[in-house]
Amino acid sequence: MKRSLFLLVFAFALALSACGTGSESKISTSGLKGLVLRQSDLKGPFSAVVDGPTARLDVQGTTRSDLHRFDRRGGWVVRLHRPGTKSTLGALVVASTVDVFGGSGGARKDIDLFRAELSRIPGGQPVSLPKLGDEAAGVTSIQPGGVPVRSFTIAWRERNAVASVTANGFEGKLSLGDVLRLAQRQERKLAHA
């Protein structure tokens, strides 16, 4: 009787482990390029200015400048822009990034650094976000000038990855909702990775 109970419990535990219960699947570095926004994800005639693995120049001057921080395994950045005038609705410049870490612990540390960076943006105001990934932070700011420019940055963690979307547009022409939709598009890519 004891042996059959042991075998039953063992078989049940084995079945649970085969289903992935209790273990977190990791996002791989093999498809980094597919984890950021692409031109097809945006409305309008956007073209890529940068599209490649994250380089030291991309994070220079930030607390996240060490490309090997927290067991970081790789990253990708794409910067897209489109022509526009002060009456153009939506984003004119969009940057989409992803960094993949060896585990969720490294990603947690990285999103904490990102959060600290966002809090230091001159004139930056935190924005309220709906659920996005496992945790998220966002900020908005205005660059004054003849035609003020509104910027939004949203950063979030999905398992062992940290992603971000930054978008700029003319004040009154770009909303948090516009940028949040872009972040949610990118999050769907991460969630299915």
Secondary structure, 3 states (H helix, E strand, C coil): CHHHHHHHHHHHHHHHHHCCCCCCCCCCCCCHHHHCCCHHHCCCCCEEEEEEECCHHHHCCCCCCCCCHHHEEEEEEEEEECCCCCCCCCCCEEEEEEEEECCHHHHHHHHHHHHHHHHCCCCCEECCCCCCCCEEEEEEEEECCCCCEEEEEEEEEECCEEEEEEEEEECCCCCHHHHHHHHHHHHHHHHCC
